C-alpha cells in the first residue's frame, strides 16, 4: 500500500519511518540544522509552505500537506485493506 504525499508522489508504507510536523519549530530545527538524516536524498514536493516531512529508509520528502492529513489518509487506506 502507498501513501500519497503530494504532487503525484506515492511512498510505500513499509518504507515510512515517521511523519513529522515542520510547523513545530523544535522538530524543524532538528531536521534542518542537525543533519540528522545524513546521506538521505531530500525530495522537495513543494518549495513553498512545507508543512510535513516524511522520513523513509531512503529519502526525506518535504510536503505541503499537513501531517494530520497524511495520518488521516493512512488510517483510511489501512482500514480499507
N, C-alpha and C positions, 0 to 999 in steps of 0.2 A: 504494500500500500504506500501511497505517496501523499505528501503534504504540499499544497500549492503555496509558495512563499512570495508570490508576486511576479509580475511581468512574464507570465507563462513558464516559470521555472518550478519544477517539481523536485522534491527531495524525498528519498526513500526513508520511511520511518525508522527502519533498523539502523540507519546511519546517524540519526539525530542524537546528539549528546545532551543538548539543552537549548532552550529558547530564553533569551534574556531581554529585559526591558531597557532600551537605550535612553529612555527618559529618566531613568534612575541614575542620578549623577555619579553615584559611587560605582555602579556597575560599568557605566560608560567609560569612566575614567580608568578603571582597572583594565578593561578590554583595550582601550585605545593607547594608554600610556605605558603599561607594564609589559607589553609584548608577551602576554600570557599564552597566546596561541601561536608561538613561533613556528615557522615552517608551514603554516596552513595558508592556502590560497584564499584571498578575500574576494568575494563577488559582491559588487555593489548593485543591487537590484534597482535602487533609486539613488540618485546623487543628492536628492533633497529630502528633507523631512524623514530621516531614518528613525524608525520607532522601535525596531527589534533587531536582534542579532540571533541567527540560528547557527549554532555550532554543530558541525558534523565531524566525523572521523577524518575527513579530508579537507573540508573547506569551511569558511565562515561566510554566511550570507547576511548582508545588511539589507533589511527590508523596510519599506514604508508602511507595512501592515502591522498593526498593533499586536503585541504578544497575546492579548486577550482574544483577539480574532483568530490568531493561529491556533491557540489552545481550543477554542470552540470548534474550529474546523477539524482538529484532531479527534476530539470527542465524538463529533458527528460521524466521521469516517470509521472510527473504531467500533462504534455502536452498530454500524451497518454491516461490518464484517463478521 
